[in-house]
């Protein structure tokens, strides 16, 4: 009833064109399903929750070149100056900026470093009691640092005795979930966990443990000092514009560098992923377009070649819908073969990427969705020329040429 | 005959404008996409110092305990400890070699004319300039005597010289690094490298340091590394002296070994040094482990070309294959429809070879057109790459090789696609077509 057999037979008579179309559909399916899968992986990575109000935060680095200066004292004044700028919610000295790609990490252990003990990788931020508020992160349990627990020193001879950690880090250290109040060791220094914070990311989104963050109340003002400021979101740009002047006004033997909003910083650090994503999406769109155009072009050609036959069929009583159906079915047959071949190729290719590169295993769902999508796209590319073919007048057949 | 074929091709293209446009666009887009990713790949993987990349060797020593893991493919740390690096640097080996680290200073002139700015600074040995082929506009590297005496001398690059001295000969003049006075001994020509191959720690495509100071200032000035410092065991390091004596890795080391014999000798030298260190009980390791890798091996080892980029190049070529299949299908249809015309030409005396060549010329013309438009599309693509990431700003461009590669790939691809249709059409039997007309 669907005239599959005669269509198939006629396809066999002009194989080459059909095979080219089939190959094209197969490769397209293989590329698009893998590309779409990698793209989805990148979208998930780029849109993950970091835990910070990224549009309210900016950071910069101050390089001080004044040897006479009491840096610890001066930075206390600078912090106060920054907090008093209208629109600023809070500001703090930090050893590293979250999401910036540069920071410090080490092992937090259940035993001091002199003894062997389980060791968990954690990024640490050294800052004062304003740290959580500056980063816009809330506590889930426990309490914040008291000012008297914050150590201010240029050397690490005295080290704090408390820390606040993220829930993820707490669970990895104490899988039973009772991290609050326990003691962990940073090298040989014991730190009592006094607070559990909401999820926040470390300096590296691509770290093996991006969720393990510990805040230690230590301010070691250095000549190369990072400062983080949180503002009202709509005032951030304006405040950032005047920050260099204000800082130099505060002390003139300074250089300000790396002034950047947290969202921009994150974007810069993940530029290669954004780039990959854009390239993949361009590739997918253009590829589907090219394949669609290819099918379109080939159908137009086939129709031109068969004008007389179509005319004859029409003259013999075939309805317009029968002509359209003929081309749709012909295309569908090629397409199905191409899709089967393409799906196998896609899975094979996914396997290859998995083995040779650090790519996650291809989800078969993506292959099926791509196959469906390519099928629909190919049918759509046939509809227009097929409708045109259906309008061929039967009188064509009766003309001599 | 060739020009006649080109003329025929042109007529043929004009006769079926829609299909011709489709084919040219298919090849152009295919080439555009392929060249975009290939250009970035080419720039990333390009040999940064072709005439001596096989003579410069990065040195790695594994001074960790057996069983200690590192993120490199063979578990050997990328950098050296201070004590090992300085030992190799000062050793009496008859080759050029240098330890170096990246640090940073505030640069100023102690006056109001130049606003103080922060600059990366490399502390290195005087061999560094010769080894890595740096050319001097004014002056020269510091002398060995100056290096031994840890004199406060500095080599600045062209850009810094323009900024501080308006491009004049600044040799003998003074600049401030933080609060210390340094005397300029040389100004180097701007260093045009895309890949910072001598120190890949903090981004492979960062700019080289604009300022150089003698390595011997490291201890007296207590230089802080602005690169990576990696420890692997607990050490209670609280002082600068403690860090110098520690087992932490933070120094880069290169040796220039021009002949195979040099490589062998240096290899033996490292082997005996590590064997000696091992017997001192510094670390527990059965047999000494170290690497000597030349520039290209080093770039491969450090994965300078990202996986993403390799995948993109692969996908782009597959994309090109789709475009080819597309063109092949269209060419088949187009050429076969022309059979009656070919029949007449054959009857008039054209042989199969001529028909075949004529059609290959026709697809080459398609390829050339597609390749040229493809370069335009690739430029658009590269512009997109530059806009997305400032990191790629210097990498996302086409050099002459790439501009010439584009039409070459396009024509080559079109000829491959055209072989089968051209062969089909040249088999045309004149008799059949002469009968029907």
Boltz contact constraints between the chains, C-beta under 6 A:
constraints:
  - contact:
      token1: [A, 16]
      token2: [B, 332]
      max_distance: 6.0
  - contact:
      token1: [A, 17]
      token2: [B, 329]
      max_distance: 6.0
  - contact:
      token1: [A, 17]
      token2: [B, 332]
      max_distance: 6.0
  - contact:
      token1: [A, 20]
      token2: [B, 325]
      max_distance: 6.0
  - contact:
      token1: [A, 20]
      token2: [B, 328]
      max_distance: 6.0
  - contact:
      token1: [A, 20]
      token2: [B, 329]
      max_distance: 6.0
  - contact:
      token1: [A, 21]
      token2: [B, 329]
      max_distance: 6.0
  - contact:
      token1: [A, 23]
      token2: [B, 325]
      max_distance: 6.0
  - contact:
      token1: [A, 24]
      token2: [B, 322]
      max_distance: 6.0
  - contact:
      token1: [A, 24]
      token2: [B, 325]
      max_distance: 6.0
  - contact:
      token1: [A, 24]
      token2: [B, 326]
      max_distance: 6.0
  - contact:
      token1: [A, 27]
      token2: [B, 318]
      max_distance: 6.0
  - contact:
      token1: [A, 27]
      token2: [B, 321]
      max_distance: 6.0
  - contact:
      token1: [A, 27]
      token2: [B, 322]
      max_distance: 6.0
  - contact:
      token1: [A, 28]
      token2: [B, 322]
      max_distance: 6.0
  - contact:
      token1: [A, 31]
      token2: [B, 315]
      max_distance: 6.0
  - contact:
      token1: [A, 31]
      token2: [B, 318]
      max_distance: 6.0
  - contact:
      token1: [A, 63]
      token2: [B, 106]
      max_distance: 6.0
  - contact:
      token1: [A, 63]
      token2: [B, 118]
      max_distance: 6.0
  - contact:
      token1: [A, 65]
      token2: [B, 106]
      max_distance: 6.0
  - contact:
      token1: [A, 65]
      token2: [B, 178]
      max_distance: 6.0
  - contact:
      token1: [A, 67]
      token2: [B, 179]
      max_distance: 6.0
  - contact:
      token1: [A, 113]
      token2: [B, 234]
      max_distance: 6.0
  - contact:
      token1: [A, 255]
      token2: [B, 106]
      max_distance: 6.0
  - contact:
      token1: [A, 255]
      token2: [B, 116]
      max_distance: 6.0
  - contact:
      token1: [A, 255]
      token2: [B, 118]
      max_distance: 6.0
  - contact:
      token1: [A, 257]
      token2: [B, 118]
      max_distance: 6.0
  - contact:
      token1: [A, 271]
      token2: [B, 389]
      max_distance: 6.0
  - contact:
      token1: [A, 271]
      token2: [B, 391]
      max_distance: 6.0
  - contact:
      token1: [A, 274]
      token2: [B, 388]
      max_distance: 6.0
  - contact:
      token1: [A, 275]
      token2: [B, 388]
      max_distance: 6.0
  - contact:
      token1: [A, 275]
      token2: [B, 389]
      max_distance: 6.0
  - contact:
      token1: [A, 276]
      token2: [B, 308]
      max_distance: 6.0
  - contact:
      token1: [A, 279]
      token2: [B, 312]
      max_distance: 6.0
  - contact:
      token1: [A, 286]
      token2: [B, 29]
      max_distance: 6.0
  - contact:
      token1: [A, 287]
      token2: [B, 319]
      max_distance: 6.0
  - contact:
      token1: [A, 290]
      token2: [B, 26]
      max_distance: 6.0
  - contact:
      token1: [A, 293]
      token2: [B, 22]
      max_distance: 6.0
  - contact:
      token1: [A, 294]
      token2: [B, 326]
      max_distance: 6.0
  - contact:
      token1: [A, 297]
      token2: [B, 22]
      max_distance: 6.0
  - contact:
      token1: [A, 297]
      token2: [B, 330]
      max_distance: 6.0
  - contact:
      token1: [A, 298]
      token2: [B, 329]
      max_distance: 6.0
  - contact:
      token1: [A, 301]
      token2: [B, 333]
      max_distance: 6.0
  - contact:
      token1: [A, 357]
      token2: [B, 307]
      max_distance: 6.0
